[in-house]
Every structure is written in structure tokens, then in C-alpha cells.
Amino acid sequence: MKISELEKNWTKYPVLHIELKDEDLSSAEKTENYFLKILREKELEFGISTNKYSASSKLDNLIYEIYKKTGKRVVLLIDNSDKPLRDYIENCQYSEKGYMQILRQLHSNYGTLKGSDQYLHFVFMTGTSIIPCNNWDLVSVNHLCHISLFKEYAQICGISEAELLANFQTDIELLATKNKMTIEATVDKLRNYYGGYHFYEDEVGLYSPFSLLNAFQNFNFESY
């Protein structure tokens, strides 16, 4: 890939990967307990023991201890960072109090990263919504930069048509054959079903990777 030509001296950094998934995180208590569970697992993974009891202090200490142990700054990846908020909205009778309790919990956990900046090499968080600031707390998460709608990152979350044609030619041909269609008609139908996502005005339209892969696997066009 082209990216392999950009970096000449590859340096290995310790990676702390936290993924919020599977479990119901629709309350502040559930969110705190899940973070603690994941962070304890990460302590075992890195051979680190701490006596911190809150998720925010445990995360802060874990980052520092990894840095101290390896001598390298930490790469932190957090997937589905907004899941507790989504779980609450989707599964609970909404109240401002319940929502704000979870929001405060996330502010506490993610806000600790600001003080760990000197020990962090790179932080990347995914999610389908923004962790908002609030009137009572305008600074805890104001260090997070939401890049989703930045022009320079407009193609980071999908597959462009150029990439589709360059890398999935065999899949396109199989899909065309199974559906008794021409290559051109197949590409047009893929574009109509799964293309057209834009993260910045006048930027390249993107295809949904999940939908494309399902279409190629199942040899049909559905709303995946």
C-alpha cells in the first residue's frame, strides 16, 4: 500500500486498545464497572499492577506505567467511545438526569487523557456521535478533536470508487456473473446501493465497506 512508502523508520509503540462492545452500558454504574473490567485485563496484559479504584485514575495510571515500563509513549485506541450514551438513549426511558450521569462518567474517563498528554504518542477514538461538552463542564473533553468532517480526513471512513475498482475487481466480476449482469451494470448498481457517502462538501463519495463486503459475500444487492 502507498502508506508503506511514506514511513522510512518504523518505531514500535505500546498500544492500549479499549473497545466498548457487547455489554449493556446504559448507566453510569455499568459504564464505570465495564471500564474497570477492561482496564484490569489490560493491566494483566502489560504485567502492571495498580491500586487505583476508579476507572479514570486507573486509566491515567496505566498509561503512565506502560510508558515507564517500555520507555515509549503509548498509542491509545478507543472503539465505540460513545456507546454508553447510545445504549442509554436506545434502551432506557430518557431523563436528563440519567443522560447527564453517563456524560459525566465519560468526561471523567476521557478527561484524564489531558493530564497524560506527555505519555501519549497518539490517541484515536471512534464513535457514531460526538461526546459533547456541557455548560457545567466546558474543558474536560475540549482537547478531543473531532476529525470526521475535516477535509483532510474526508476519505478515512469508507472505500472510494477508485479503490473499489482497483482492489475488488475479482469480487465485482463474480457478483456480475452470479447476477447475469455486465461489469458496468454491476458497478452502477453497487454505486446506487452503497455509494454516495460524503464527509465534506465536494469531496469524493465513499462506499460503505460493511455493505460492499456483504454484497460480495452473498452475491446479491440488499440493504445491509
Sequence and secondary structure as in RCSB ss.txt:
>XXXX:A:sequence
MKISELEKNWTKYPVLHIELKDEDLSSAEKTENYFLKILREKELEFGISTNKYSASSKLDNLIYEIYKKTGKRVV
LLIDNSDKPLRDYIENCQYSEKGYMQILRQLHSNYGTLKGSDQYLHFVFMTGTSIIPCNNWDLVSVNHLCHISLF
KEYAQICGISEAELLANFQTDIELLATKNKMTIEATVDKLRNYYGGYHFYEDEVGLYSPFSLLNAFQNFNFESY
>XXXX:A:secstr
 GGGGT SS     EEEEE  SS   SHHHHHHHHHHHHHHHHHHHT      SHHHHHHHHHHHHHHHHSS EE
EEEESTTHHHHHHHHHS   HHHHHHHHHHHHHHHHHHHHTGGGEEEEEE  SS    BTTBSSTTTT    TT 
GGGTTTTSEEHHHHHHH HHHHHHHHHHTT  HHHHHHHHHHHH  B SSTTS  EE HHHHHHHHHHTS    
